Amino acid sequence: MSTRHFLTLLDYSPDEIRALLARATELKKMLKAGKHHTPLQNKTLAMIFDKSSTRTRVSFETGMVQLGGHALFLSPRDTQFGRGEPIEDSARVLSRMVDGVMIRTFEHKNVESFAAHSSVPVINGLTDLFHPCQLLADMQTWFEHRGDIKGATVAWIGDGNNMCHSYINAAKQLGFQLNIGCPQNYCPNSEIVKSASNSIQITHDAKQAIEQADLVVTDVWASMGQEEEEKERIKVFQAFQVNKELLSLANKDALFMHCLPAHRGEEVTADVLDGTQSVVWDEAENRLHAQKALMEDLLA
């Protein structure tokens, strides 16, 4: 039987995604009730970080501990990954020593290459193209607050980045309408758009994108690795700030999400991020629970 990986949301069927989300909420309740659940005893997860992170590292490392296992933090500074060892060789060696690998890196093809040569499950902790673990947390948060997302309308406001791409995959898998509002030269990848064209609409008008939305989502205007573009992006994205005025065009009970870290006063105003419609703190916490469900499924 071939090794199963989680590189994008398309690696799981819609029913499997819903089962993961239900399990994540179950694990969350168990944890809060003080029930110990350790199906990953003596299991080890290698965590490879080419990109730094707060939420990804803490959630995976804590999740492995809570499931009875152990997590190893590996950075380019103290491993061979930053010294030119081929990805294929690293995958073959590491997968003979650990039970799973989580990778947070830049190019998506590197995760695909690692998975192709790994004999243990590989989890995409983020690449420049996709961020599927964050979508599990986002969808868990929606399901907990509103029930199934099928038939709902989601507005993505801002850059057509890796988060936007994963929302496109989620729309295809879970059956919601995704309206993307982005500047003209910052659209999502055309091939990814084409794969889910029946579920999405793209506009260059944030007000049009957010109309009748049940969920409003945004992200930073300049992601890691785009620091040199930041000043230009701030000019281009001004009309795509999620503020009270823009949010008022969505449905009155619309929820607001942001994967964090957020730049208050840029892509979102403080009164929205900290407001009554925001569920960003539930969303951040659910990274832990959603990833525990994923690791339990792949490693146990």
C-alpha positions as protocol buffer text, in pm:
chain_id: "A"
residue {
  index: 1
  type: MET
  ca { x: 0 y: 0 z: 0 }
}
residue {
  index: 2
  type: SER
  ca { x: 138 y: 342 z: -94 }
}
residue {
  index: 3
  type: THR
  ca { x: 222 y: 593 z: 177 }
}
residue {
  index: 4
  type: ARG
  ca { x: -43 y: 858 z: 231 }
}
residue {
  index: 5
  type: HIS
  ca { x: 54 y: 1225 z: 245 }
}
residue {
  index: 6
  type: PHE
  ca { x: -127 y: 1555 z: 310 }
}
residue {
  index: 7
  type: LEU
  ca { x: 16 y: 1810 z: 68 }
}
residue {
  index: 8
  type: THR
  ca { x: -311 y: 1981 z: -31 }
}
residue {
  index: 9
  type: LEU
  ca { x: -678 y: 1947 z: 61 }
}
residue {
  index: 10
  type: LEU
  ca { x: -723 y: 1749 z: -260 }
}
residue {
  index: 11
  type: ASP
  ca { x: -536 y: 1458 z: -100 }
}
residue {
  index: 12
  type: TYR
  ca { x: -846 y: 1386 z: 109 }
}
residue {
  index: 13
  type: SER
  ca { x: -1199 y: 1330 z: -19 }
}
residue {
  index: 14
  type: PRO
  ca { x: -1481 y: 1565 z: 92 }
}
residue {
  index: 15
  type: ASP
  ca { x: -1613 y: 1296 z: 329 }
}
residue {
  index: 16
  type: GLU
  ca { x: -1265 y: 1239 z: 472 }
}
residue {
  index: 17
  type: ILE
  ca { x: -1219 y: 1613 z: 531 }
}
residue {
  index: 18
  type: ARG
  ca { x: -1551 y: 1633 z: 714 }
}
residue {
  index: 19
  type: ALA
  ca { x: -1455 y: 1331 z: 924 }
}
residue {
  index: 20
  type: LEU
  ca { x: -1123 y: 1498 z: 1013 }
}
residue {
  index: 21
  type: LEU
  ca { x: -1304 y: 1816 z: 1118 }
}
residue {
  index: 22
  type: ALA
  ca { x: -1547 y: 1621 z: 1335 }
}
residue {
  index: 23
  type: ARG
  ca { x: -1258 y: 1432 z: 1492 }
}
residue {
  index: 24
  type: ALA
  ca { x: -1072 y: 1757 z: 1557 }
}
residue {
  index: 25
  type: THR
  ca { x: -1367 y: 1894 z: 1754 }
}
residue {
  index: 26
  type: GLU
  ca { x: -1395 y: 1564 z: 1941 }
}
residue {
  index: 27
  type: LEU
  ca { x: -1026 y: 1575 z: 2036 }
}
residue {
  index: 28
  type: LYS
  ca { x: -1069 y: 1936 z: 2145 }
}
residue {
  index: 29
  type: LYS
  ca { x: -1352 y: 1841 z: 2379 }
}
residue {
  index: 30
  type: MET
  ca { x: -1153 y: 1548 z: 2517 }
}
residue {
  index: 31
  type: LEU
  ca { x: -856 y: 1773 z: 2591 }
}
residue {
  index: 32
  type: LYS
  ca { x: -1070 y: 2032 z: 2768 }
}
residue {
  index: 33
  type: ALA
  ca { x: -1237 y: 1754 z: 2971 }
}
residue {
  index: 34
  type: GLY
  ca { x: -894 y: 1635 z: 3087 }
}
residue {
  index: 35
  type: LYS
  ca { x: -913 y: 1301 z: 2904 }
}
residue {
  index: 36
  type: HIS
  ca { x: -574 y: 1164 z: 2804 }
}
residue {
  index: 37
  type: HIS
  ca { x: -551 y: 1022 z: 2454 }
}
residue {
  index: 38
  type: THR
  ca { x: -210 y: 896 z: 2346 }
}
residue {
  index: 39
  type: PRO
  ca { x: -234 y: 685 z: 2030 }
}
residue {
  index: 40
  type: LEU
  ca { x: 108 y: 806 z: 1907 }
}
residue {
  index: 41
  type: GLN
  ca { x: 322 y: 669 z: 2189 }
}
residue {
  index: 42
  type: ASN
  ca { x: 681 y: 610 z: 2072 }
}
residue {
  index: 43
  type: LYS
  ca { x: 605 y: 789 z: 1745 }
}
residue {
  index: 44
  type: THR
  ca { x: 828 y: 1073 z: 1623 }
}
residue {
  index: 45
  type: LEU
  ca { x: 741 y: 1361 z: 1389 }
}
residue {
  index: 46
  type: ALA
  ca { x: 1030 y: 1541 z: 1219 }
}
residue {
  index: 47
  type: MET
  ca { x: 943 y: 1910 z: 1165 }
}
residue {
  index: 48
  type: ILE
  ca { x: 1148 y: 2073 z: 887 }
}
residue {
  index: 49
  type: PHE
  ca { x: 1135 y: 2453 z: 889 }
}
residue {
  index: 50
  type: ASP
  ca { x: 1278 y: 2652 z: 598 }
}
residue {
  index: 51
  type: LYS
  ca { x: 1028 y: 2926 z: 692 }
}
residue {
  index: 52
  type: SER
  ca { x: 998 y: 3034 z: 1053 }
}
residue {
  index: 53
  type: SER
  ca { x: 664 y: 3016 z: 1233 }
}
residue {
  index: 54
  type: THR
  ca { x: 498 y: 3054 z: 1571 }
}
residue {
  index: 55
  type: ARG
  ca { x: 164 y: 2878 z: 1525 }
}
residue {
  index: 56
  type: THR
  ca { x: 288 y: 2594 z: 1305 }
}
residue {
  index: 57
  type: ARG
  ca { x: 572 y: 2494 z: 1533 }
}
residue {
  index: 58
  type: VAL
  ca { x: 381 y: 2526 z: 1861 }
}
residue {
  index: 59
  type: SER
  ca { x: 68 y: 2350 z: 1733 }
}
residue {
  index: 60
  type: PHE
  ca { x: 249 y: 2051 z: 1579 }
}
residue {
  index: 61
  type: GLU
  ca { x: 494 y: 2012 z: 1866 }
}
residue {
  index: 62
  type: THR
  ca { x: 225 y: 2044 z: 2134 }
}
residue {
  index: 63
  type: GLY
  ca { x: -8 y: 1818 z: 1938 }
}
residue {
  index: 64
  type: MET
  ca { x: 249 y: 1540 z: 1920 }
}
residue {
  index: 65
  type: VAL
  ca { x: 315 y: 1565 z: 2296 }
}
residue {
  index: 66
  type: GLN
  ca { x: -59 y: 1550 z: 2372 }
}
residue {
  index: 67
  type: LEU
  ca { x: -95 y: 1244 z: 2148 }
}
residue {
  index: 68
  type: GLY
  ca { x: 189 y: 1072 z: 2334 }
}
residue {
  index: 69
  type: GLY
  ca { x: 458 y: 1119 z: 2071 }
}
residue {
  index: 70
  type: HIS
  ca { x: 764 y: 1336 z: 2019 }
}
residue {
  index: 71
  type: ALA
  ca { x: 846 y: 1615 z: 1773 }
}
residue {
  index: 72
  type: LEU
  ca { x: 1192 y: 1707 z: 1640 }
}
residue {
  index: 73
  type: PHE
  ca { x: 1253 y: 2065 z: 1527 }
}
residue {
  index: 74
  type: LEU
  ca { x: 1490 y: 2079 z: 1230 }
}
residue {
  index: 75
  type: SER
  ca { x: 1609 y: 2407 z: 1078 }
}
residue {
  index: 76
  type: PRO
  ca { x: 1855 y: 2469 z: 790 }
}
residue {
  index: 77
  type: ARG
  ca { x: 2102 y: 2614 z: 1040 }
}
residue {
  index: 78
  type: ASP
  ca { x: 2161 y: 2288 z: 1225 }
}
residue {
  index: 79
  type: THR
  ca { x: 2092 y: 2016 z: 967 }
}
residue {
  index: 80
  type: GLN
  ca { x: 2215 y: 1918 z: 620 }
}
residue {
  index: 81
  type: PHE
  ca { x: 1905 y: 2071 z: 460 }
}
residue {
  index: 82
  type: GLY
  ca { x: 2078 y: 2406 z: 439 }
}
residue {
  index: 83
  type: ARG
  ca { x: 2403 y: 2258 z: 308 }
}
residue {
  index: 84
  type: GLY
  ca { x: 2302 y: 2118 z: -25 }
}
residue {
  index: 85
  type: GLU
  ca { x: 2197 y: 1759 z: 50 }
}
residue {
  index: 86
  type: PRO
  ca { x: 1946 y: 1654 z: -219 }
}
residue {
  index: 87
  type: ILE
  ca { x: 1585 y: 1651 z: -101 }
}
residue {
  index: 88
  type: GLU
  ca { x: 1547 y: 1294 z: -226 }
}
residue {
  index: 89
  type: ASP
  ca { x: 1836 y: 1174 z: -8 }
}
residue {
  index: 90
  type: SER
  ca { x: 1705 y: 1356 z: 299 }
}
residue {
  index: 91
  type: ALA
  ca { x: 1363 y: 1199 z: 246 }
}
residue {
  index: 92
  type: ARG
  ca { x: 1502 y: 848 z: 214 }
}
residue {
  index: 93
  type: VAL
  ca { x: 1716 y: 881 z: 527 }
}
residue {
  index: 94
  type: LEU
  ca { x: 1471 y: 1065 z: 753 }
}
residue {
  index: 95
  type: SER
  ca { x: 1180 y: 837 z: 671 }
}
residue {
  index: 96
  type: ARG
  ca { x: 1384 y: 539 z: 793 }
}
residue {
  index: 97
  type: MET
  ca { x: 1418 y: 705 z: 1134 }
}
residue {
  index: 98
  type: VAL
  ca { x: 1090 y: 885 z: 1205 }
}
residue {
  index: 99
  type: ASP
  ca { x: 719 y: 806 z: 1168 }
}
residue {
  index: 100
  type: GLY
  ca { x: 613 y: 1125 z: 990 }
}
residue {
  index: 101
  type: VAL
  ca { x: 750 y: 1450 z: 850 }
}
residue {
  index: 102
  type: MET
  ca { x: 603 y: 1800 z: 851 }
}
residue {
  index: 103
  type: ILE
  ca { x: 764 y: 2050 z: 615 }
}
residue {
  index: 104
  type: ARG
  ca { x: 724 y: 2428 z: 608 }
}
residue {
  index: 105
  type: THR
  ca { x: 914 y: 2565 z: 312 }
}
residue {
  index: 106
  type: PHE
  ca { x: 906 y: 2791 z: 5 }
}
residue {
  index: 107
  type: GLU
  ca { x: 868 y: 2598 z: -321 }
}
residue {
  index: 108
  type: HIS
  ca { x: 581 y: 2349 z: -330 }
}
residue {
  index: 109
  type: LYS
  ca { x: 775 y: 2118 z: -563 }
}
residue {
  index: 110
  type: ASN
  ca { x: 1021 y: 2055 z: -277 }
}
residue {
  index: 111
  type: VAL
  ca { x: 744 y: 1909 z: -60 }
}
residue {
  index: 112
  type: GLU
  ca { x: 621 y: 1701 z: -353 }
}
residue {
  index: 113
  type: SER
  ca { x: 973 y: 1570 z: -418 }
}
residue {
  index: 114
  type: PHE
  ca { x: 1025 y: 1488 z: -51 }
}
residue {
  index: 115
  type: ALA
  ca { x: 693 y: 1302 z: -34 }
}
residue {
  index: 116
  type: ALA
  ca { x: 771 y: 1107 z: -351 }
}
residue {
  index: 117
  type: HIS
  ca { x: 1083 y: 963 z: -185 }
}
residue {
  index: 118
  type: SER
  ca { x: 951 y: 925 z: 170 }
}
residue {
  index: 119
  type: SER
  ca { x: 831 y: 595 z: 313 }
}
residue {
  index: 120
  type: VAL
  ca { x: 637 y: 777 z: 591 }
}
residue {
  index: 121
  type: PRO
  ca { x: 355 y: 1034 z: 571 }
}
residue {
  index: 122
  type: VAL
  ca { x: 452 y: 1390 z: 479 }
}
residue {
  index: 123
  type: ILE
  ca { x: 243 y: 1690 z: 588 }
}
residue {
  index: 124
  type: ASN
  ca { x: 260 y: 2027 z: 415 }
}
residue {
  index: 125
  type: GLY
  ca { x: 299 y: 2283 z: 695 }
}
residue {
  index: 126
  type: LEU
  ca { x: 303 y: 2563 z: 435 }
}
residue {
  index: 127
  type: THR
  ca { x: 452 y: 2629 z: 94 }
}
residue {
  index: 128
  type: ASP
  ca { x: 437 y: 2932 z: -134 }
}
residue {
  index: 129
  type: LEU
  ca { x: 151 y: 2760 z: -318 }
}
residue {
  index: 130
  type: PHE
  ca { x: -69 y: 2606 z: -45 }
}
residue {
  index: 131
  type: HIS
  ca { x: -143 y: 2613 z: 328 }
}
residue {
  index: 132
  type: PRO
  ca { x: -382 y: 2319 z: 379 }
}
residue {
  index: 133
  type: CYS
  ca { x: -339 y: 2278 z: 757 }
}
residue {
  index: 134
  type: GLN
  ca { x: -462 y: 2633 z: 809 }
}
residue {
  index: 135
  type: LEU
  ca { x: -771 y: 2552 z: 605 }
}
residue {
  index: 136
  type: LEU
  ca { x: -847 y: 2256 z: 830 }
}
residue {
  index: 137
  type: ALA
  ca { x: -839 y: 2495 z: 1127 }
}
residue {
  index: 138
  type: ASP
  ca { x: -1051 y: 2753 z: 944 }
}
residue {
  index: 139
  type: MET
  ca { x: -1311 y: 2499 z: 842 }
}
residue {
  index: 140
  type: GLN
  ca { x: -1320 y: 2346 z: 1192 }
}
residue {
  index: 141
  type: THR
  ca { x: -1388 y: 2694 z: 1329 }
}
residue {
  index: 142
  type: TRP
  ca { x: -1670 y: 2753 z: 1082 }
}
residue {
  index: 143
  type: PHE
  ca { x: -1826 y: 2411 z: 1151 }
}
residue {
  index: 144
  type: GLU
  ca { x: -1816 y: 2478 z: 1527 }
}
residue {
  index: 145
  type: HIS
  ca { x: -1983 y: 2819 z: 1491 }
}
residue {
  index: 146
  type: ARG
  ca { x: -2220 y: 2763 z: 1198 }
}
residue {
  index: 147
  type: GLY
  ca { x: -2242 y: 2395 z: 1101 }
}
residue {
  index: 148
  type: ASP
  ca { x: -2156 y: 2258 z: 758 }
}
residue {
  index: 149
  type: ILE
  ca { x: -2021 y: 2517 z: 515 }
}
residue {
  index: 150
  type: LYS
  ca { x: -2180 y: 2360 z: 207 }
}
residue {
  index: 151
  type: GLY
  ca { x: -2382 y: 2624 z: 23 }
}
residue {
  index: 152
  type: ALA
  ca { x: -2234 y: 2918 z: 214 }
}
residue {
  index: 153
  type: THR
  ca { x: -2063 y: 3217 z: 50 }
}
residue {
  index: 154
  type: VAL
  ca { x: -1704 y: 3300 z: 142 }
}
residue {
  index: 155
  type: ALA
  ca { x: -1528 y: 3623 z: 46 }
}
residue {
  index: 156
  type: TRP
  ca { x: -1151 y: 3621 z: 12 }
}
residue {
  index: 157
  type: ILE
  ca { x: -1020 y: 3978 z: 20 }
}
residue {
  index: 158
  type: GLY
  ca { x: -659 y: 4053 z: -76 }
}
residue {
  index: 159
  type: ASP
  ca { x: -368 y: 3872 z: -237 }
}
residue {
  index: 160
  type: GLY
  ca { x: -422 y: 3558 z: -446 }
}
residue {
  index: 161
  type: ASN
  ca { x: -164 y: 3377 z: -236 }
}
residue {
  index: 162
  type: ASN
  ca { x: -116 y: 3031 z: -85 }
}
residue {
  index: 163
  type: MET
  ca { x: -408 y: 3082 z: 155 }
}
residue {
  index: 164
  type: CYS
  ca { x: -630 y: 3189 z: -134 }
}
residue {
  index: 165
  type: HIS
  ca { x: -524 y: 2877 z: -326 }
}
residue {
  index: 166
  type: SER
  ca { x: -617 y: 2654 z: -34 }
}
residue {
  index: 167
  type: TYR
  ca { x: -954 y: 2829 z: -6 }
}
residue {
  index: 168
  type: ILE
  ca { x: -1008 y: 2749 z: -374 }
}
residue {
  index: 169
  type: ASN
  ca { x: -940 y: 2382 z: -298 }
}
residue {
  index: 170
  type: ALA
  ca { x: -1171 y: 2398 z: 5 }
}
residue {
  index: 171
  type: ALA
  ca { x: -1452 y: 2548 z: -205 }
}
residue {
  index: 172
  type: LYS
  ca { x: -1418 y: 2261 z: -451 }
}
residue {
  index: 173
  type: GLN
  ca { x: -1407 y: 1994 z: -179 }
}
residue {
  index: 174
  type: LEU
  ca { x: -1670 y: 2129 z: 62 }
}
residue {
  index: 175
  type: GLY
  ca { x: -1916 y: 2289 z: -178 }
}
residue {
  index: 176
  type: PHE
  ca { x: -1918 y: 2659 z: -92 }
}
residue {
  index: 177
  type: GLN
  ca { x: -1911 y: 2962 z: -319 }
}
residue {
  index: 178
  type: LEU
  ca { x: -1583 y: 3156 z: -305 }
}
residue {
  index: 179
  type: ASN
  ca { x: -1574 y: 3519 z: -419 }
}
residue {
  index: 180
  type: ILE
  ca { x: -1217 y: 3647 z: -453 }
}
residue {
  index: 181
  type: GLY
  ca { x: -1155 y: 4020 z: -441 }
}
residue {
  index: 182
  type: CYS
  ca { x: -796 y: 4103 z: -540 }
}
residue {
  index: 183
  type: PRO
  ca { x: -600 y: 4370 z: -730 }
}
residue {
  index: 184
  type: GLN
  ca { x: -557 y: 4303 z: -1101 }
}
residue {
  index: 185
  type: ASN
  ca { x: -197 y: 4185 z: -1094 }
}
residue {
  index: 186
  type: TYR
  ca { x: -238 y: 3979 z: -777 }
}
residue {
  index: 187
  type: CYS
  ca { x: -479 y: 3708 z: -890 }
}
residue {
  index: 188
  type: PRO
  ca { x: -449 y: 3346 z: -778 }
}
residue {
  index: 189
  type: ASN
  ca { x: -270 y: 3088 z: -993 }
}
residue {
  index: 190
  type: SER
  ca { x: -471 y: 3036 z: -1313 }
}
residue {
  index: 191
  type: GLU
  ca { x: -433 y: 2656 z: -1313 }
}
residue {
  index: 192
  type: ILE
  ca { x: -561 y: 2630 z: -956 }
}
residue {
  index: 193
  type: VAL
  ca { x: -850 y: 2860 z: -1046 }
}
residue {
  index: 194
  type: LYS
  ca { x: -933 y: 2648 z: -1351 }
}
residue {
  index: 195
  type: SER
  ca { x: -955 y: 2333 z: -1136 }
}
residue {
  index: 196
  type: ALA
  ca { x: -1242 y: 2479 z: -933 }
}
residue {
  index: 197
  type: SER
  ca { x: -1392 y: 2729 z: -1176 }
}
residue {
  index: 198
  type: ASN
  ca { x: -1751 y: 2629 z: -1094 }
}
residue {
  index: 199
  type: SER
  ca { x: -1703 y: 2726 z: -729 }
}
residue {
  index: 200
  type: ILE
  ca { x: -1529 y: 3062 z: -757 }
}
residue {
  index: 201
  type: GLN
  ca { x: -1562 y: 3412 z: -895 }
}
residue {
  index: 202
  type: ILE
  ca { x: -1282 y: 3667 z: -920 }
}
residue {
  index: 203
  type: THR
  ca { x: -1335 y: 4041 z: -909 }
}
residue {
  index: 204
  type: HIS
  ca { x: -1104 y: 4337 z: -865 }
}
residue {
  index: 205
  type: ASP
  ca { x: -1361 y: 4516 z: -649 }
}
residue {
  index: 206
  type: ALA
  ca { x: -1353 y: 4428 z: -278 }
}
residue {
  index: 207
  type: LYS
  ca { x: -1706 y: 4564 z: -226 }
}
residue {
  index: 208
  type: GLN
  ca { x: -1843 y: 4338 z: -497 }
}
residue {
  index: 209
  type: ALA
  ca { x: -1661 y: 4034 z: -358 }
}
residue {
  index: 210
  type: ILE
  ca { x: -1789 y: 4079 z: -3 }
}
residue {
  index: 211
  type: GLU
  ca { x: -2159 y: 4128 z: -83 }
}
residue {
  index: 212
  type: GLN
  ca { x: -2379 y: 3866 z: 91 }
}
residue {
  index: 213
  type: ALA
  ca { x: -2076 y: 3684 z: 229 }
}
residue {
  index: 214
  type: ASP
  ca { x: -2123 y: 3452 z: 527 }
}
residue {
  index: 215
  type: LEU
  ca { x: -1748 y: 3438 z: 595 }
}
residue {
  index: 216
  type: VAL
  ca { x: -1487 y: 3706 z: 522 }
}
residue {
  index: 217
  type: VAL
  ca { x: -1119 y: 3609 z: 511 }
}
residue {
  index: 218
  type: THR
  ca { x: -801 y: 3804 z: 452 }
}
residue {
  index: 219
  type: ASP
  ca { x: -424 y: 3771 z: 495 }
}
residue {
  index: 220
  type: VAL
  ca { x: -120 y: 3996 z: 506 }
}
residue {
  index: 221
  type: TRP
  ca { x: -48 y: 4194 z: 191 }
}
residue {
  index: 222
  type: ALA
  ca { x: 319 y: 4092 z: 179 }
}
residue {
  index: 223
  type: SER
  ca { x: 395 y: 3733 z: 278 }
}
residue {
  index: 224
  type: MET
  ca { x: 729 y: 3598 z: 398 }
}
residue {
  index: 225
  type: GLY
  ca { x: 981 y: 3636 z: 117 }
}
residue {
  index: 226
  type: GLN
  ca { x: 800 y: 3939 z: -32 }
}
residue {
  index: 227
  type: GLU
  ca { x: 946 y: 4202 z: 201 }
}
residue {
  index: 228
  type: GLU
  ca { x: 1103 y: 4395 z: -88 }
}
residue {
  index: 229
  type: GLU
  ca { x: 757 y: 4439 z: -242 }
}
residue {
  index: 230
  type: GLU
  ca { x: 594 y: 4560 z: 80 }
}
residue {
  index: 231
  type: LYS
  ca { x: 586 y: 4935 z: 8 }
}
residue {
  index: 232
  type: GLU
  ca { x: 442 y: 4882 z: -339 }
}
residue {
  index: 233
  type: ARG
  ca { x: 188 y: 4631 z: -212 }
}
residue {
  index: 234
  type: ILE
  ca { x: 66 y: 4868 z: 60 }
}
residue {
  index: 235
  type: LYS
  ca { x: -18 y: 5123 z: -212 }
}
residue {
  index: 236
  type: VAL
  ca { x: -188 y: 4867 z: -439 }
}
residue {
  index: 237
  type: PHE
  ca { x: -394 y: 4698 z: -167 }
}
residue {
  index: 238
  type: GLN
  ca { x: -538 y: 5006 z: 9 }
}
residue {
  index: 239
  type: ALA
  ca { x: -885 y: 4944 z: -139 }
}
residue {
  index: 240
  type: PHE
  ca { x: -876 y: 4586 z: -8 }
}
residue {
  index: 241
  type: GLN
  ca { x: -849 y: 4665 z: 362 }
}
residue {
  index: 242
  type: VAL
  ca { x: -1113 y: 4481 z: 567 }
}
residue {
  index: 243
  type: ASN
  ca { x: -1257 y: 4759 z: 783 }
}
residue {
  index: 244
  type: LYS
  ca { x: -1596 y: 4817 z: 943 }
}
residue {
  index: 245
  type: GLU
  ca { x: -1730 y: 4989 z: 633 }
}
residue {
  index: 246
  type: LEU
  ca { x: -1635 y: 4700 z: 403 }
}
residue {
  index: 247
  type: LEU
  ca { x: -1745 y: 4432 z: 650 }
}
residue {
  index: 248
  type: SER
  ca { x: -2088 y: 4598 z: 676 }
}
residue {
  index: 249
  type: LEU
  ca { x: -2153 y: 4494 z: 314 }
}
residue {
  index: 250
  type: ALA
  ca { x: -2136 y: 4125 z: 410 }
}
residue {
  index: 251
  type: ASN
  ca { x: -2425 y: 3947 z: 581 }
}
residue {
  index: 252
  type: LYS
  ca { x: -2494 y: 4087 z: 928 }
}
residue {
  index: 253
  type: ASP
  ca { x: -2387 y: 3766 z: 1102 }
}
residue {
  index: 254
  type: ALA
  ca { x: -2082 y: 3709 z: 881 }
}
residue {
  index: 255
  type: LEU
  ca { x: -1773 y: 3573 z: 1055 }
}
residue {
  index: 256
  type: PHE
  ca { x: -1424 y: 3716 z: 1003 }
}
residue {
  index: 257
  type: MET
  ca { x: -1106 y: 3504 z: 984 }
}
residue {
  index: 258
  type: HIS
  ca { x: -735 y: 3574 z: 944 }
}
residue {
  index: 259
  type: CYS
  ca { x: -460 y: 3311 z: 964 }
}
residue {
  index: 260
  type: LEU
  ca { x: -233 y: 3548 z: 1162 }
}
residue {
  index: 261
  type: PRO
  ca { x: -1 y: 3719 z: 1224 }
}
residue {
  index: 262
  type: ALA
  ca { x: -209 y: 4025 z: 1135 }
}
residue {
  index: 263
  type: HIS
  ca { x: -93 y: 4379 z: 1061 }
}
residue {
  index: 264
  type: ARG
  ca { x: -356 y: 4598 z: 1227 }
}
residue {
  index: 265
  type: GLY
  ca { x: -416 y: 4905 z: 1015 }
}
residue {
  index: 266
  type: GLU
  ca { x: -304 y: 4736 z: 692 }
}
residue {
  index: 267
  type: GLU
  ca { x: -506 y: 4439 z: 561 }
}
residue {
  index: 268
  type: VAL
  ca { x: -748 y: 4462 z: 857 }
}
residue {
  index: 269
  type: THR
  ca { x: -838 y: 4729 z: 1108 }
}
residue {
  index: 270
  type: ALA
  ca { x: -812 y: 4665 z: 1480 }
}
residue {
  index: 271
  type: ASP
  ca { x: -1185 y: 4709 z: 1537 }
}
residue {
  index: 272
  type: VAL
  ca { x: -1256 y: 4422 z: 1292 }
}
residue {
  index: 273
  type: LEU
  ca { x: -980 y: 4191 z: 1414 }
}
residue {
  index: 274
  type: ASP
  ca { x: -1081 y: 4240 z: 1777 }
}
residue {
  index: 275
  type: GLY
  ca { x: -1454 y: 4281 z: 1704 }
}
residue {
  index: 276
  type: THR
  ca { x: -1755 y: 4064 z: 1775 }
}
residue {
  index: 277
  type: GLN
  ca { x: -1759 y: 3904 z: 1427 }
}
residue {
  index: 278
  type: SER
  ca { x: -1398 y: 3794 z: 1450 }
}
residue {
  index: 279
  type: VAL
  ca { x: -1323 y: 3431 z: 1535 }
}
residue {
  index: 280
  type: VAL
  ca { x: -948 y: 3454 z: 1477 }
}
residue {
  index: 281
  type: TRP
  ca { x: -855 y: 3330 z: 1825 }
}
residue {
  index: 282
  type: ASP
  ca { x: -1072 y: 3019 z: 1791 }
}
residue {
  index: 283
  type: GLU
  ca { x: -923 y: 2975 z: 1444 }
}
residue {
  index: 284
  type: ALA
  ca { x: -567 y: 3000 z: 1581 }
}
residue {
  index: 285
  type: GLU
  ca { x: -636 y: 2750 z: 1860 }
}
residue {
  index: 286
  type: ASN
  ca { x: -792 y: 2507 z: 1617 }
}
residue {
  index: 287
  type: ARG
  ca { x: -460 y: 2465 z: 1438 }
}
residue {
  index: 288
  type: LEU
  ca { x: -369 y: 2244 z: 1734 }
}
residue {
  index: 289
  type: HIS
  ca { x: -685 y: 2033 z: 1728 }
}
residue {
  index: 290
  type: ALA
  ca { x: -716 y: 1999 z: 1349 }
}
residue {
  index: 291
  type: GLN
  ca { x: -353 y: 1893 z: 1315 }
}
residue {
  index: 292
  type: LYS
  ca { x: -392 y: 1642 z: 1599 }
}
residue {
  index: 293
  type: ALA
  ca { x: -677 y: 1483 z: 1405 }
}
residue {
  index: 294
  type: LEU
  ca { x: -460 y: 1480 z: 1093 }
}
residue {
  index: 295
  type: MET
  ca { x: -158 y: 1329 z: 1269 }
}
residue {
  index: 296
  type: GLU
  ca { x: -374 y: 1069 z: 1440 }
}
residue {
  index: 297
  type: ASP
  ca { x: -516 y: 971 z: 1101 }
}
residue {
  index: 298
  type: LEU
  ca { x: -181 y: 954 z: 923 }
}
residue {
  index: 299
  type: LEU
  ca { x: 48 y: 820 z: 1196 }
}
residue {
  index: 300
  type: ALA
  ca { x: -164 y: 601 z: 1422 }
}
